[in-house]
Amino acid sequence: MTIKELREQMARIATNARSKYDEIKDDTAPDRAAEIEREFDAMMADHDKLDQRASRAEKLDAAERAARAGDPRRPRGADGEQPGQDDGKPVTYRDAFHAYLRNRGDASGLSAEERDSLRAGPGGIEQRAQTSSTTTQGGFTVPTELANIIITSMLAHGPMYDPGITTEMITESGGPLTFTTVDDTASVVVKHVQGTTMTDDGGSDVVFGQKQLDAWPFNTEWIRVSKELVDDSAFFVETYLGGLLGTRLGRRANSELTIGDGTGDPNGIVTASALGKTAAAIGAITWDEIMDLEHSVDPAYRVGPKVRYMLNDATLSAIRKLKGGDGQYIWQQGNVQGGVPPMLNGRQFSINQAMASLGTGNKVMLFGDFSEYYVRKVGQPMIFVSSDKDFMPGFGIAGYIRFDGELMNTAAVKHLINA
């Protein structure tokens, strides 16, 4: 919170405190007056805490300004300026970024103006190690902005990587995680007959299973950027490349979490899902078959915020064209001017281009509770920047992630497959 925001909040509290205090009138009951005074005291205590924070922040700003002003006892440079002064030109984020690289990721080697530019622009310097072992690639840390760009691009291009669709687990380390699973939806309770012994043949025993999440690593490989391109480009090359790296990582992560075979990589949700419905045709599906898919999932898994359909855009197009006996479009109920409806059969749906299109033996649609699919992420996507990549003038940039995925309950998500 900035000093301005702190002072504004203090002003709001003071205004509210005054209104609260003015509630005490001559005829106010003693108990009510005491209650108002307690509320007033609590508000003023919050006001005093904010005042202390603002005062400390103001002192810190003053100290930083003094440090930037330079030491008058030190000799002046050839231009007559003291250290920390400039020629009237503001230090840009690009200048600060490349100064950061030249200093091999050491922010203490930057000028105060360069540090301020990194903090004010991208939002701060993020410290990340290149790998967990010694390397010769010259890995350096980079501003937080690139990490945010990569994560945003991954979410945009990889619906299965989105925590709003699946269940996300972020861990600091990558050791195996094991989970105990139980599907008891088929178990029944029998009617008891008076005077008889209850059956004890093991047929009602709970069947436990176990799933494991690992941490499979993936990287984009190095992208080398020449100094000439950086100097001559009209935009921030590193920011643009960050978006491209995020797209690459997002496509790969989404593909693995969708159709990975579980051998040395995630067990994709399509691979892990159970059969719900087999379509009669090899290159088409009907509305009845879509409803059959939905009802193949137990009602216990048809409620919840993450229950949805998933399909690719070509399959979506085919479904939108389905018509009823009256020649009207079934999905849009005749309203072809309405665009793509937000719901499919009254359910949420997600477009996933990693899924197969309509065709012989293809699993073309999923339905169920996607919260039962767990995506394990080790930290956040990492960015490596090397100022001496292969000793060229310029820099290298690469992205790296570790993740895994598994459907914890195969009864929760089922697929529709073409004949």
Secondary structure, DSSP 8 states (H G I E B T S, - for coil): --HHHHHHHHHHHHHHHHHHHTT--TT--HHHHHHHHHHHHHHHHHHHHHHHHHHHHHHHHHHHHHHHT--TTS---TTS--TT--SS----HHHHHHHHHHTTT-GGGS-HHHHHHHHHTTSSB----S-SS--SS--B--BHHHHHHHHHHHHHH-GGG-TTTSEEEEESS---EEEEEE--TT-------TT-----SSTT---EEEEEE--EEEE---EEEEHHHHHH-SS-HHHHHHHHHHHHHHHHHHHHHHH-BSSSS-B-HHHHSEEEEE-SSSS---HHHHHHHHHHS-GGGS-STTEEEEE-HHHHHHHHT-B-TTS-BTTTTT-GGG-S-S-BTTBEEEE-TTS--S-TT-EEEEEEEGGGEEEEEESS-EEEEETTGGG-SEEEEEEEEEEEEEES-TTSEEEEE--
